[in-house]
Amino acid sequence: MQTYPHPFPISRVKIPSRQPIALISEHGDPAAQIGKDAAGGQNVYVRQVGEALAKLGWQVDMFTRKSNPDDATIVEHTPHCRTIRLVAGPETYIPRDRLFEYMPAFVAAFQKFQQQEGVIYPLAHTNYWMSGWVGLELQKHQNIQLLHTYHSLGAIKYRTVDHIPEIAQTRLAVERQILEQSHCVVSTSPQEMDDLRHLVSQRGRIEIIPCGTDIDNFQPISKTAARQQLGINSQGKIVLYVGRFDPRKGIETLVRAYAQLVERSADPGNLRLLIIGGSDPQADDGAERLRIEGIVNSLGIGASIKFVGMVGHDRLPLYYTAADVCVIPSHYEPFGLVAIEAMACGTPVVASAVGGLKFTVVPEETGLLVPAKDEAGFAEAIERILTDDLWAQQVREQAVARVQDNFSWTGVAAQLSDLYRSLLARSILQPPMLRMAPAPTSFRPQIARVS
């Protein structure tokens, strides 16, 4: 992997046979370290899709906002796939709820980059609503085929939080505009498509193409060997969480469910919970980590819980394999990459029955689904997997098969590539489609509420 400092280097030699395309992910830096601050599933999706598309013959440029002056301006992951960090506002981390004001500068920086490189991207695949807004703005200036993946929906997010930010109404209006005005929305699950139709708009084209995982990296290995490498007791029962520290991830539900397991276990010393993710208490996710640590201490279960911190993707398979069960207690997940990573390693999953998790996890076959925030339900589901060894072994085998058959990045990229080519072919044969006028500023979509 090559990196280049600012300013942009002299352009590399262009290969005419390769069609350039842009993947836009304004806050999800494809070259970022996963697990730090806001880095998570979106970062993985864009990076893996980009690299897989490059293998299929595309010239892939992945655009994100530069959030650290010390970061390289361009990172070449492969000869035909690179991350390009555009300067749009202060070169520092900015929370997503305060990032939208810098999107006009992002558009300008993108256009400047095109001019400097002497390339016009005929297709852009945007990720998250602010990148979608960028794509809509680009449509005003050039004939570009616009595809979009939401990664999360404001209409669902805002029903799970206590405080609705000022940007909420803007986000809801833009998310509707994206669905109605882009050439295609790529939904990662049937459940997400249903949410889009019921909560956002009945108009617009939607195609279902799931997320994927690196099945060469995430695959079954010896549990004994994995535990030996990690220094974990070979006889203990391991419960695993992997993800960011965020109230919407439901870590509190898991901790309280785990406390119930410890309380009723005949051998509580045999139980352990590993929490992977986050950086340190001083980082932006530190407040939630400290809150969770406080709950752990108040429940008196700190001795059997380990906060592992960030773990690279090269070592994550060891933790998945070492665990007896991986728990995903999120209040909402459009897809849930952790579920298929764990399943690919042969680890049963207990997850909230929300969003795309209802698509990735097949109840009784690859794991169990529990209502979100149901502490007793999670405790019972985890306990079942830990105590029913024969059934759990069947689940492990079925989980591996499901991922290998349905969720490889190669297969995902092939579906996206076919969609890209069909849209580009249509753009050549047909004149640019007429766009509807933007939603008026008085437009106020309804935020879905939990009854």
C-alpha positions, 0 to 999 in steps of 0.5 A, a space after each residue: 500500500 502506497 501513501 502520498 502526502 499533500 498536495 496531490 501527486 502527479 497523476 499515475 498513468 491512465 489505462 484506457 481499458 479501465 473505466 474510472 468510478 467514484 465511491 464517496 464516503 464523506 466520513 467513513 474513511 476506507 483507509 482508516 483504522 477500524 474501531 476508532 472513533 466513527 470507523 466501523 461497518 461503512 469503512 469496511 464496506 467501501 474499502 472491500 467493495 472498492 478493492 473487489 471492484 478493482 479486481 473486476 476491471 474498474 479503476 476505483 477512486 474512493 473519496 472521503 474527507 480528510 480529518 487529520 493533517 498528518 494523514 496521507 492525501 492519497 492511499 493506494 491500496 492496489 494499483 487500481 484502487 485508492 483512497 483520496 482524502 479531500 480537504 473540506 473544513 478543518 482537518 480534524 475529526 468532526 461528529 457526523 451531526 455537525 458535518 453537513 455544513 462542510 459538504 459544499 466544500 467537499 463538492 468543490 474539492 471533488 470537482 477540483 480533483 476531477 479538473 486536476 486529474 483530467 477525469 470525469 467520473 461517469 458513475 458515483 456510488 455514494 454512502 450515507 446521506 451526506 455523501 448522497 447529498 454530494 452526489 445530488 449536487 454533482 448531478 447538477 453539474 455533470 452527467 453522472 449515474 448516481 447509486 446510493 447505499 444508506 448504511 443507516 436511516 434517520 427515520 429509524 435512528 431518531 426513534 432510538 435516541 433521547 435527543 434528536 439533533 438539529 440536523 434531523 429534518 435536513 437529513 430526513 428530507 435529503 434521504 427522501 430526495 436521494 431515493 427519489 432522484 438517484 438512478 438506483 438505491 442499493 439496499 443491503 437487505 429486504 428489511 432495509 428495502 421495506 423500511 425505505 418504502 414505508 418510512 422514506 418514499 414509495 418512489 425510486 428504484 431499489 436493488 437488493 445487494 447484501 454486504 459481504 465479508 472476506 471469507 479468506 480471512 474470516 473462516 473456521 480455524 481450530 478453537 484450541 489453537 485460537 485460544 492458545 494464541 490469545 492466552 485464553 482458558 481452553 475450558 472456559 465459556 466465552 461470550 464476545 462483543 465486537 463493535 463501536 462504543 455507542 449507546 445504539 449498539 446496546 452494550 448495556 443490554 449485553 452487560 446486564 444479560 451477562 450479569 444474569 448468566 453469572 448470577 444463575 450459573 453453577 460455575 460462574 468462574 467458567 464464564 467470560 465476556 470479551 468486549 472488542 472495540 473502541 480506542 481509549 477513554 479519552 477518545 470520542 467514544 470514551 464517554 460511552 465506554 466509561 458509562 459501560 465500565 461503570 455499569 460493569 462495576 456496579 453489577 460486580 462482574 468486572 473480574 470476568 469482563 475484559 475490555 480488549 480495545 481495538 483489534 485488527 482484522 488480521 486477528 479478529 478471526 482468532 477472537 471469533 473462533 475462540 468465542 462460544 457465542 458472538 452477541 450483537 445487541 444493537 438497537 438497529 442495524 441496516 445489515 450487521 457485518 459483525 454477524 457474518 464475520 462471526 458466522 464465517 468463523 463458525 461462531 453462533 450469533 445471538 442478535 437483536 431482531 432488527 433491520 438487516 440482522 433479521 436477514 443475515 441471522 437465520 433463527 435456529 440455524 445460524 443463531 438466535 434473534 431476540 427483541 432489542 433491549 430484552 436483557 432476559 431474552 439475551 441471557 436465555 439465548 446466550 445460555 442456550 448456545 453455551 449449554 446445548 453443545 450438540 445443537 450449537 455444533 450444528 449451528 456452527 456448520 450451518 453458519 459457515 455454509 450460509 456465509 460462504 454461499 451468500 456473503 463473499 465480497 467477490 460475489 457482492 462486487 460482481 452484482 454491483 459491477 453488473 448494476 454499474 454496467 447496466 446503468 452506464 449502458 443506459 446513460 449512453 443509449 438514453 439522454 440524461 433523465 430529468 430530475 425533480 425539483 428539490 424538496 421545499 424547505 418547509 418539507 417535514 418528513 415524519 420521524 418514525 416513533 416507537 409506540 
